[in-house]
Amino acid sequence: MKNTLFIEGGYPLQGQVRVSGAKNAGLVLMVASIMAEGETILDNVPRIKDVEVLIQILEDLGVRISWNRDGSLSICPPSSGLKTQTSYELSKKLRASNLLLGALLGSQGEAQVSLPGGCDIGSRPMDLHIKGVQALGAEVDVEYGYIYATSKERSGSRVYLDFPSVGATENIIMMAAKTPGQTVIENAAKEPEIVDLANFINSMGGRIRGAGTDVIKIEGVPTLTAGRYAIIPDRIEAGTYMIAAAITGGEILVENVIPTHLHPIIAKLQETGAQVEEVKQGVLVKAAQHITPVDIKTLPYPGFPTDMQSQMMALLCHAQGSSIIVENVFENRFQIVDELKRMGARIKVEGHTAVVEGGTRLSGAKVRATDLRAGAALVLAALAADGVTEIEDAGHIFRGYEKIEDKLKSLGAKVR
């Protein structure tokens, strides 16, 4: 039964909650660690399912990994003989396994990376990743579910991304970090996790400028030297708890956050009427008496994050009036709609647009988490619903939220 969550709704959440390290930064920093010589120690790594799967993938390549007593993660690649082919069985459990393409090409000059799995939220093709590494001199073949790449003659180059893909930007940065010459990525993704990757590589002796803007310049260096680094807090986890305050009529202080990373979420929450205040310890959210409908368009950072769209939809079911959500990033992000309808929500979907008719009390039902963020949205909907909600396939939620059950209980939620 561990894969099922039972939540009794109707209790306003109160108190403070501490945000864990960012899932999407932690995964790419773990991968980038294999490019360095010596032992990397990463602080603030969240102990979630996706991290555990990546540990298995890296150990399968010959990397020594252990959790330290202080909660940090120690990563030690072998001085020679790092395997360059990822496990098909493990990779299909984790989208981020595709990041080994750039890291292995950068450090070993070759990679055989299984086409990745993860959440079914729409097509996330590898074409931009492949185009990027090819521009730096990699020869690439795709067959039998694997990407085969070698880079004997590689040099820095100019890469223009047709779409500011986070994964493609990360793969190119990692390969370019140890590729001779200058690489320039144009129309690069600007997410905070990209900035964290660049800062991490620079802390090991890399030379990357412009991360966080749409033009990133990388001067290749021959070696990277391992050290200690702390991962940024998870802005999506923070946003989820901020909405938990708004949807349950509660008041939550969300600690260990970087407020600038949360500005798109803060702006939309304030439009719904919630009070959001940046304080010394973090961000304080007080629920509004009446939730105002708002319109949302998801966009690459610094726009409103697609990873917060499902959670916001759950909140807008309680708004007094209609809200329109346009999903511009992933086409399958509206799988949550059918599950919310089981709880009494009134939502119409046409293509990339959902119209949420607010003003209904949701009631407990048996629902299923279709992906990580949809699962988080169902938790939020259940916290505010009448009666008990049973969320099946809750394993999706544990892929991205550390100790979510304990954290919600500490705020007064009835969860088991």
C-alpha positions as CSV (number, residue, x, y, z in Angstrom):
1,M,0.0,0.0,0.0
2,K,3.0,2.3,0.1
3,N,2.2,3.5,-3.4
4,T,-1.1,5.0,-2.1
5,L,-1.7,8.2,-0.1
6,F,-4.8,8.8,1.9
7,I,-5.6,12.5,2.7
8,E,-8.4,13.8,4.8
9,G,-9.2,17.4,3.6
10,G,-10.5,20.5,5.3
11,Y,-7.7,21.4,7.7
12,P,-6.0,24.8,7.2
13,L,-2.3,24.2,7.1
14,Q,-0.2,26.3,9.5
15,G,3.4,26.6,10.5
16,Q,6.8,26.5,8.8
17,V,8.3,24.1,6.3
18,R,11.9,23.8,5.1
19,V,12.5,23.3,1.3
20,S,14.9,20.6,0.2
21,G,17.6,20.9,-2.4
22,A,16.4,21.3,-6.0
23,K,15.7,18.0,-7.7
24,N,16.6,19.3,-11.2
25,A,19.8,21.0,-10.0
26,G,20.8,18.0,-7.9
27,L,20.5,15.5,-10.7
28,V,22.6,17.5,-13.2
29,L,25.3,18.3,-10.6
30,M,25.6,14.7,-9.7
31,V,26.2,13.9,-13.4
32,A,28.7,16.8,-13.8
33,S,30.6,15.4,-10.8
34,I,31.9,12.5,-12.9
35,M,33.9,15.0,-15.1
36,A,36.1,16.1,-12.1
37,E,39.2,14.5,-10.7
38,G,38.8,13.5,-7.1
39,E,35.9,13.3,-4.6
40,T,33.0,15.7,-5.0
41,I,30.9,16.4,-1.9
42,L,27.4,17.8,-2.6
43,D,25.4,19.4,0.2
44,N,21.6,19.8,0.1
45,V,21.0,16.8,-2.2
46,P,17.3,15.8,-1.7
47,R,16.8,12.1,-0.8
48,I,14.1,11.3,-3.4
49,K,13.5,8.5,-5.7
50,D,15.0,10.1,-8.8
51,V,18.3,10.7,-6.9
52,E,18.3,7.1,-5.8
53,V,17.9,5.9,-9.4
54,L,20.7,8.2,-10.6
55,I,23.0,6.8,-7.9
56,Q,22.3,3.3,-9.3
57,I,23.0,4.5,-12.8
58,L,26.3,6.1,-11.8
59,E,27.4,3.2,-9.7
60,D,26.8,0.9,-12.7
61,L,29.3,3.1,-14.6
62,G,31.9,2.5,-11.9
63,V,31.4,5.6,-9.7
64,R,31.7,5.3,-5.9
65,I,28.9,7.1,-4.2
66,S,27.9,7.2,-0.5
67,W,25.7,9.3,1.8
68,N,27.7,11.0,4.6
69,R,26.6,11.3,8.2
70,D,26.0,15.1,7.7
71,G,23.5,14.3,4.9
72,S,25.9,15.3,2.1
73,L,26.6,13.0,-0.9
74,S,30.1,11.9,-1.8
75,I,30.8,11.1,-5.5
76,C,34.1,9.6,-6.6
77,P,34.6,8.6,-10.2
78,P,37.4,6.0,-10.9
79,S,40.7,7.5,-11.9
80,S,40.5,5.3,-15.0
81,G,38.1,2.9,-16.6
82,L,34.8,4.8,-16.2
83,K,32.2,2.8,-18.2
84,T,30.6,4.9,-21.0
85,Q,27.4,2.8,-21.6
86,T,24.4,3.5,-19.4
87,S,22.0,0.7,-18.3
88,Y,18.8,0.6,-20.4
89,E,16.7,-0.8,-17.5
90,L,17.8,2.0,-15.1
91,S,17.7,4.8,-17.7
92,K,14.1,4.2,-18.7
93,K,13.1,5.1,-15.1
94,L,14.8,8.5,-15.2
95,R,14.6,11.4,-17.8
96,A,17.7,13.0,-16.4
97,S,19.8,10.0,-17.4
98,N,20.1,11.7,-20.8
99,L,22.5,14.3,-19.2
100,L,25.2,11.7,-19.2
101,L,25.6,12.3,-22.9
102,G,27.4,15.6,-22.4
103,A,29.2,14.6,-19.3
104,L,30.7,11.4,-20.8
105,L,31.6,13.1,-24.1
106,G,33.3,15.8,-22.2
107,S,35.2,13.6,-19.8
108,Q,35.7,10.3,-21.8
109,G,35.2,11.4,-25.5
110,E,32.5,8.7,-26.0
111,A,29.0,7.9,-24.7
112,Q,26.4,5.2,-25.3
113,V,23.3,6.6,-23.6
114,S,20.0,4.9,-23.5
115,L,17.0,7.0,-24.7
116,P,15.5,8.2,-21.4
117,G,12.2,7.6,-19.5
118,G,10.6,9.6,-16.8
119,C,7.2,11.3,-16.6
120,D,4.9,11.0,-19.6
121,I,4.1,14.7,-20.0
122,G,4.7,15.0,-23.7
123,S,7.4,14.6,-26.3
124,R,10.8,15.7,-25.1
125,P,12.9,14.8,-28.1
126,M,16.7,14.6,-28.0
127,D,17.3,16.3,-31.3
128,L,18.5,19.6,-29.8
129,H,20.9,17.7,-27.5
130,I,22.3,15.8,-30.5
131,K,22.6,18.9,-32.6
132,G,24.5,20.6,-29.8
133,V,27.1,17.8,-29.3
134,Q,27.5,17.4,-33.0
135,A,28.4,21.1,-33.3
136,L,31.3,20.4,-30.9
137,G,32.6,17.6,-33.1
138,A,30.7,14.5,-31.9
139,E,29.7,11.8,-34.3
140,V,26.3,10.5,-33.4
141,D,24.1,7.5,-34.3
142,V,20.8,6.6,-32.8
143,E,19.7,3.0,-33.0
144,Y,18.1,0.2,-30.9
145,G,17.0,2.8,-28.2
146,Y,20.6,4.1,-27.7
147,I,22.5,7.2,-28.7
148,Y,26.0,6.3,-29.7
149,A,28.4,9.2,-29.7
150,T,32.2,9.6,-30.1
151,S,34.2,12.8,-30.2
152,K,37.8,12.3,-31.3
153,E,38.2,15.7,-33.1
154,R,36.3,18.1,-31.0
155,S,36.5,21.9,-30.7
156,G,34.4,24.8,-29.4
157,S,31.7,26.1,-31.7
158,R,28.6,28.3,-31.9
159,V,25.3,26.5,-31.1
160,Y,21.9,28.1,-31.7
161,L,19.0,26.3,-29.9
162,D,15.7,26.4,-31.7
163,F,14.0,26.2,-28.3
164,P,15.6,27.1,-25.0
165,S,15.7,23.5,-23.8
166,V,17.1,23.1,-20.3
167,G,18.5,19.5,-20.9
168,A,20.1,20.5,-24.2
169,T,21.7,23.6,-22.6
170,E,23.1,21.4,-19.7
171,N,24.4,18.7,-22.0
172,I,26.2,21.3,-24.2
173,I,27.7,23.1,-21.2
174,M,29.1,19.8,-19.8
175,M,30.7,18.7,-23.0
176,A,32.0,22.2,-23.8
177,A,33.5,22.6,-20.3
178,K,36.3,20.2,-21.3
179,T,36.3,20.8,-25.1
180,P,39.2,23.0,-26.4
181,G,38.3,26.5,-27.6
182,Q,35.3,28.7,-27.0
183,T,31.7,27.4,-27.3
184,V,28.8,29.9,-27.5
185,I,25.2,28.8,-26.8
186,E,22.6,31.1,-28.2
187,N,18.9,31.0,-27.1
188,A,20.1,29.1,-24.1
189,A,17.8,28.2,-21.2
190,K,17.9,30.6,-18.3
191,E,16.6,28.5,-15.5
192,P,18.2,28.8,-12.0
193,E,19.3,25.2,-12.3
194,I,21.5,26.2,-15.4
195,V,23.1,28.9,-13.3
196,D,23.8,26.4,-10.5
197,L,25.5,24.0,-13.0
198,A,27.7,26.8,-14.3
199,N,28.6,27.9,-10.8
200,F,29.4,24.3,-9.8
201,I,31.7,23.7,-12.9
202,N,33.4,27.1,-12.3
203,S,34.0,26.1,-8.7
204,M,36.0,23.1,-10.0
205,G,38.1,25.3,-12.4
206,G,35.7,25.6,-15.3
207,R,35.3,28.9,-17.3
208,I,31.6,29.6,-18.0
209,R,30.1,33.1,-18.4
210,G,26.6,34.3,-19.1
211,A,24.6,31.5,-17.4
212,G,21.1,32.9,-16.6
213,T,21.1,34.9,-19.9
214,D,20.3,33.6,-23.4
215,V,24.0,33.6,-24.5
216,I,26.4,31.4,-22.6
217,K,30.1,31.4,-23.3
218,I,32.3,28.4,-22.3
219,E,36.1,28.3,-22.6
220,G,37.1,24.6,-22.4
221,V,39.7,23.6,-19.8
222,P,41.8,20.3,-19.7
223,T,40.9,19.3,-16.1
224,L,38.3,20.0,-13.5
225,T,39.2,19.5,-9.8
226,A,36.5,18.2,-7.4
227,G,35.5,20.1,-4.3
228,R,32.4,20.7,-2.1
229,Y,29.3,22.5,-3.3
230,A,25.8,23.2,-2.0
231,I,22.8,22.8,-4.3
232,I,20.2,25.6,-4.6
233,P,16.8,25.1,-2.9
234,D,13.9,23.6,-4.9
235,R,11.7,26.4,-6.3
236,I,9.0,24.0,-7.4
237,E,8.8,22.3,-4.0
238,A,8.6,25.8,-2.5
239,G,5.8,26.9,-4.9
240,T,3.9,23.7,-4.0
241,Y,3.9,24.5,-0.3
242,M,3.0,28.2,-1.0
243,I,-0.1,27.0,-2.9
244,A,-0.9,24.6,0.0
245,A,-1.3,27.6,2.3
246,A,-3.5,29.4,-0.3
247,I,-5.7,26.4,-1.1
248,T,-6.4,25.3,2.5
249,G,-7.0,28.7,3.9
250,G,-3.9,28.5,6.0
251,E,-0.6,30.4,6.7
252,I,2.8,28.9,6.0
253,L,6.3,30.2,6.3
254,V,8.4,28.5,3.5
255,E,12.0,28.4,4.6
256,N,15.3,27.9,2.7
257,V,14.3,29.6,-0.6
258,I,15.8,32.0,-3.0
259,P,12.9,34.5,-3.5
260,T,14.0,35.7,-6.9
261,H,13.6,32.2,-8.2
262,L,10.0,32.3,-7.0
263,H,8.9,35.7,-8.5
264,P,6.7,34.2,-11.3
265,I,4.9,32.0,-8.7
266,I,4.6,34.9,-6.2
267,A,3.1,37.2,-8.8
268,K,0.4,34.8,-9.7
269,L,-0.4,33.9,-6.1
270,Q,-0.8,37.6,-5.3
271,E,-3.2,38.0,-8.2
272,T,-5.4,35.3,-6.7
273,G,-5.6,37.4,-3.5
274,A,-3.1,35.6,-1.3
275,Q,-0.8,37.6,0.8
276,V,2.9,36.8,0.0
277,E,5.6,38.4,1.9
278,E,9.4,38.0,1.5
279,V,10.8,37.8,5.1
280,K,14.2,37.1,6.6
281,Q,13.6,33.4,7.0
282,G,11.9,32.9,3.6
283,V,8.5,33.5,2.1
284,L,5.3,33.9,4.2
285,V,2.0,33.0,2.5
286,K,-1.4,33.8,4.0
287,A,-4.5,32.6,2.3
288,A,-7.1,35.0,0.8
289,Q,-10.7,34.8,2.1
290,H,-11.9,34.6,-1.5
291,I,-9.7,33.3,-4.4
292,T,-9.7,35.5,-7.5
293,P,-9.5,33.8,-10.9
294,V,-6.3,34.4,-12.9
295,D,-5.1,33.5,-16.4
296,I,-1.8,31.6,-16.7
297,K,0.6,30.9,-19.7
298,T,3.5,28.6,-19.0
299,L,6.8,29.7,-20.6
300,P,10.5,28.9,-20.1
301,Y,12.1,30.8,-17.2
302,P,11.6,33.6,-16.2
303,G,8.0,32.9,-17.3
304,F,5.5,30.9,-15.3
305,P,7.0,27.3,-14.8
306,T,5.2,24.4,-16.5
307,D,6.2,22.4,-13.3
308,M,3.7,24.6,-11.3
309,Q,0.8,24.6,-13.7
310,S,-1.0,21.5,-12.3
311,Q,-0.7,22.8,-8.8
312,M,-2.1,26.2,-9.8
313,M,-5.0,24.5,-11.6
314,A,-6.0,22.8,-8.3
315,L,-6.0,26.2,-6.6
316,L,-8.1,27.8,-9.4
317,C,-10.8,25.2,-9.0
318,H,-11.7,27.2,-5.8
319,A,-11.6,30.6,-7.5
320,Q,-14.8,32.7,-7.8
321,G,-15.0,32.7,-11.6
322,S,-13.3,31.3,-14.6
323,S,-9.5,31.0,-15.2
324,I,-7.7,30.2,-18.4
325,I,-4.5,28.2,-18.5
326,V,-2.4,27.9,-21.6
327,E,0.3,25.2,-21.6
328,N,3.1,26.2,-24.0
329,V,5.8,23.7,-22.9
330,F,4.5,20.1,-22.6
331,E,1.4,18.9,-24.5
332,N,0.4,16.1,-22.0
333,R,0.4,18.4,-18.9
334,F,-3.4,18.3,-18.8
335,Q,-3.7,14.6,-17.8
336,I,-4.5,15.9,-14.3
337,V,-7.9,17.3,-15.6
338,D,-9.7,13.9,-15.6
339,E,-8.5,13.2,-12.0
340,L,-9.6,16.6,-10.7
341,K,-13.0,16.1,-12.4
342,R,-13.4,12.9,-10.3
343,M,-13.3,15.3,-7.3
344,G,-16.0,17.5,-8.8
345,A,-13.8,20.1,-10.7
346,R,-15.3,21.8,-13.8
347,I,-12.6,22.1,-16.4
348,K,-12.8,22.1,-20.2
349,V,-9.7,21.4,-22.3
350,E,-9.2,22.4,-26.0
351,G,-5.7,21.7,-27.3
352,H,-3.2,23.6,-25.2
353,T,-5.9,25.6,-23.3
354,A,-7.8,24.7,-20.2
355,V,-10.8,26.7,-18.9
356,V,-11.2,26.2,-15.1
357,E,-14.7,27.1,-13.8
358,G,-14.1,27.9,-10.2
359,G,-16.5,28.0,-7.3
360,T,-17.0,24.3,-6.6
361,R,-16.2,22.5,-3.4
362,L,-14.1,19.5,-4.3
363,S,-14.9,16.2,-2.6
364,G,-12.7,13.2,-1.8
365,A,-12.4,10.5,-4.4
366,K,-10.2,7.7,-5.6
367,V,-7.7,9.3,-8.1
368,R,-4.4,8.4,-9.7
369,A,-1.2,10.4,-10.0
370,T,-0.2,10.3,-13.7
371,D,3.1,12.1,-13.3
372,L,5.1,13.9,-10.6
373,R,3.5,17.4,-10.7
374,A,0.0,16.1,-11.3
375,G,0.5,14.0,-8.2
376,A,1.5,17.1,-6.2
377,A,-1.6,18.9,-7.6
378,L,-3.8,16.0,-6.4
379,V,-2.3,16.3,-2.9
380,L,-3.2,20.0,-2.9
381,A,-6.7,19.3,-4.1
382,A,-7.1,16.6,-1.5
383,L,-6.0,18.9,1.3
384,A,-8.8,21.3,0.5
385,A,-11.5,18.7,-0.4
386,D,-14.4,17.4,1.7
387,G,-13.7,13.9,3.0
388,V,-10.9,11.5,2.2
389,T,-9.1,11.3,-1.1
390,E,-7.1,8.2,-2.1
391,I,-4.2,8.9,-4.4
392,E,-3.0,5.8,-6.3
393,D,0.5,5.6,-8.0
394,A,1.8,8.1,-5.4
395,G,5.3,6.8,-6.2
396,H,5.4,9.6,-8.8
397,I,5.2,12.2,-6.0
398,F,8.1,10.6,-4.0
399,R,10.3,11.0,-7.2
400,G,10.5,14.7,-6.6
401,Y,9.3,15.6,-3.0
402,E,11.5,14.7,-0.1
403,K,9.6,13.6,3.1
404,I,6.3,15.2,1.7
405,E,4.2,13.1,4.2
406,D,6.2,14.3,7.2
407,K,6.3,17.9,6.1
408,L,2.6,18.0,5.5
409,K,1.8,16.4,8.8
410,S,4.0,19.0,10.6
411,L,1.7,21.7,9.1
412,G,-1.4,19.9,10.4
413,A,-2.4,17.8,7.4
414,K,-4.1,14.4,7.9
415,V,-2.0,12.2,5.6
416,R,-1.1,8.5,5.7
